[in-house]
Amino acid sequence: MTTNNSRLCRSTAATPEAGGGGGVVIALVVAVAQNGVIGQDGTLPWRLSSDLKLFRRLTMGKPIVMGRRTWQSLPKKPLDGRDNIVVTRDASFAAAGAYVVANPTEALALARRLAAKRGTNEVAVIGGAALYDAFLEDAQRIYWTSVHGCPEGDTRFPEFDLSDWKTVSKEPIALGPTDEF
Ligand SMILES: NC(=O)c1ccc[n+]([C@@H]2O[C@H](COP(=O)([O-])OP(=O)(O)OC[C@H]3O[C@@H](n4cnc5c(N)ncnc54)[C@H](OP(=O)(O)O)[C@@H]3O)[C@@H](O)[C@H]2O)c1
């Protein structure tokens, strides 16, 4: 089976200034199966090294914002070359090599400062479902990998109105030797 990645932009907020990013583009980066599944048992429900390479390329050099569960799911952390920002309500939570913040608003404020420091105008929200949900309203861009399969899963991308969004580019991802789908 194959996979492809699409870049979607919000039709009503084409510029960073028009969204909630305060001068930076908030971009969601996600891989979604045909049944909407993005996760299973606290991890990814597939092995897709081609998509992991794409994920690295899309997020490198940027602040990345994630939920505590996604942080815990990372086999190697922090993700190198990026400012890792972890959102949790647990004030005692420690994440070596990452910034820990108490809510999405704090995450965005910090990400904006770090983006300015790095000279990038994009902040990547890398999941999971709770964080996509929290940032969907203010996001201006989605890097959406369509995974052509229907794996078992307990975590789905939140419902959203696709008519608010337009696809601005699309690239096929060739099936690599270790890609499950
Ligand atoms: N397919 C993909 O592209 C993709 C990407 C990323 C993750 N995933 C998968 O998605 C699953 C994890 O998603 P998830 O939704 O269960 O977890 P998550 O979004 O990664 O993390 C949820 C946690 O984030 C914190 N949080 C969320 N909203 C908050 C808020 N408003 N204020 C403060 N803290 C907040 C809470 O941490 P505390 O409980 O510590 O308070 C919450 O339990 C895993 O299976 C993972 O592999 C898939």
The ligand as a MOL file (V3000), in Angstrom:
LIG
                    3D

  0  0  0     0  0            999 V3000
M  V30 BEGIN CTAB
M  V30 COUNTS 48 52 0 0 0
M  V30 BEGIN ATOM
M  V30 1 N 0.0660 9.4810 13.7960 0
M  V30 2 C 0.6550 10.5940 14.2430 0
M  V30 3 O 1.0410 11.4670 13.4510 0
M  V30 4 C 0.8520 10.7700 15.7210 0
M  V30 5 C 1.5480 11.8820 16.2170 0
M  V30 6 C 1.7160 12.0160 17.5950 0
M  V30 7 C 1.1980 11.0640 18.4570 0
M  V30 8 N 0.5250 10.0020 17.9420 0 CHG=1
M  V30 9 C -0.0550 8.9890 18.8210 0
M  V30 10 O -1.1160 9.5960 19.5560 0
M  V30 11 C -1.1940 8.9410 20.8350 0
M  V30 12 C -1.0690 9.9890 21.9430 0
M  V30 13 O -2.1140 10.9370 21.7970 0
M  V30 14 P -2.9820 11.3770 23.0680 0
M  V30 15 O -4.0490 12.2970 22.5860 0
M  V30 16 O -3.3590 10.1640 23.8230 0 CHG=-1
M  V30 17 O -1.9130 12.1200 23.9810 0
M  V30 18 P -1.0490 13.4610 23.7880 0
M  V30 19 O -1.8510 14.5030 23.0850 0
M  V30 20 O 0.2770 13.1100 23.2350 0
M  V30 21 O -0.8080 13.8690 25.3130 0
M  V30 22 C -1.9130 14.0730 26.1330 0
M  V30 23 C -1.4340 14.7040 27.4020 0
M  V30 24 O -0.9910 16.0360 27.1500 0
M  V30 25 C -1.3310 16.8680 28.2420 0
M  V30 26 N -2.3510 17.8330 27.8280 0
M  V30 27 C -3.2350 17.7320 26.8070 0
M  V30 28 N -4.0030 18.8370 26.7350 0
M  V30 29 C -3.5850 19.6510 27.7190 0
M  V30 30 C -3.9850 20.9360 28.1570 0
M  V30 31 N -4.9830 21.6230 27.5550 0
M  V30 32 N -3.3430 21.4980 29.2220 0
M  V30 33 C -2.3390 20.8270 29.8260 0
M  V30 34 N -1.9140 19.5970 29.4570 0
M  V30 35 C -2.5300 19.0110 28.4130 0
M  V30 36 C -1.8920 15.9450 29.3160 0
M  V30 37 O -0.7700 15.4680 30.0470 0
M  V30 38 P -0.8640 15.0130 31.5950 0
M  V30 39 O -1.7840 13.8030 31.5940 0
M  V30 40 O 0.5290 14.7180 31.9690 0
M  V30 41 O -1.4580 16.1910 32.3450 0
M  V30 42 C -2.5110 14.8300 28.4760 0
M  V30 43 O -2.6990 13.6200 29.1730 0
M  V30 44 C -0.0840 7.9090 20.8820 0
M  V30 45 O -0.6030 6.6530 20.4710 0
M  V30 46 C 0.8910 8.4510 19.8570 0
M  V30 47 O 1.7270 7.4480 19.3070 0
M  V30 48 C 0.3530 9.8390 16.5990 0
M  V30 END ATOM
M  V30 BEGIN BOND
M  V30 1 1 1 2
M  V30 2 2 2 3
M  V30 3 1 2 4
M  V30 4 1 4 5
M  V30 5 2 4 48
M  V30 6 2 5 6
M  V30 7 1 6 7
M  V30 8 2 7 8
M  V30 9 1 8 9
M  V30 10 1 8 48
M  V30 11 1 9 10
M  V30 12 1 9 46
M  V30 13 1 10 11
M  V30 14 1 11 12
M  V30 15 1 11 44
M  V30 16 1 12 13
M  V30 17 1 13 14
M  V30 18 2 14 15
M  V30 19 1 14 16
M  V30 20 1 14 17
M  V30 21 1 17 18
M  V30 22 2 18 19
M  V30 23 1 18 20
M  V30 24 1 18 21
M  V30 25 1 21 22
M  V30 26 1 22 23
M  V30 27 1 23 24
M  V30 28 1 23 42
M  V30 29 1 24 25
M  V30 30 1 25 26
M  V30 31 1 25 36
M  V30 32 1 26 27
M  V30 33 1 26 35
M  V30 34 2 27 28
M  V30 35 1 28 29
M  V30 36 1 29 30
M  V30 37 2 29 35
M  V30 38 1 30 31
M  V30 39 2 30 32
M  V30 40 1 32 33
M  V30 41 2 33 34
M  V30 42 1 34 35
M  V30 43 1 36 37
M  V30 44 1 36 42
M  V30 45 1 37 38
M  V30 46 2 38 39
M  V30 47 1 38 40
M  V30 48 1 38 41
M  V30 49 1 42 43
M  V30 50 1 44 45
M  V30 51 1 44 46
M  V30 52 1 46 47
M  V30 END BOND
M  V30 END CTAB
M  END
